[in-house]
Amino acid sequence: MLTIEEVREEVYRLGKLIGLERDSDLYPLFTVSTKVWSEGYSFYVDDGMYHYVAMERGSEVKHYEEEKLEEVLYYVFEVATSYLAGRYELENRNDEEDFRRIRWKRQLELLGKIDREYVLKRMQKNEEILKISPYRDNR
């Protein structure tokens, strides 16, 4: 099991692969405490588990807890690449097609720079979303 400092360095190393600087707001807060009070995302290590927590208005809205670092890092980079892909889509918008086509393609490209398994996991999630809400192109 890695220490929180080792986790932080690994996250920074992977973040660099997708163009994130060490001071990026897209990284979670790394904490040694299990008490998470800040808004946004936090990461801590406790009792042999890695934790990634999302807080909104003082309430926990998501809490991913995994024994394997790679598993919880997927969620860290799913969030970061989603933001980067959204920004990319805005800069490259095509009014003829559903915005998700460009956004998801870019997110998959970014995730692929980190881990092929992350791409497969996100593709599965995209497919589930499309079953409920298919693409709506304007062609």
Sequence and secondary structure as in RCSB ss.txt:
>XXXX:A:sequence
MLTIEEVREEVYRLGKLIGLERDSDLYPLFTVSTKVWSEGYSFYVDDGMYHYVAMERGSEVKHYEEEKLEEVLYY
VFEVATSYLAGRYELENRNDEEDFRRIRWKRQLELLGKIDREYVLKRMQKNEEILKISPYRDNR
>XXXX:A:secstr
   HHHHHHHHHHHHHHTT  TT TTS EE SSS   SSEEEEEEETTEEEEEEEETTEEEEEEEESSHHHHHHH
HHHHHHHHHHHHHHHHT  TTS HHHHHHHHHHHHHHTT HHHHHHHHHHHHHHHHHS      
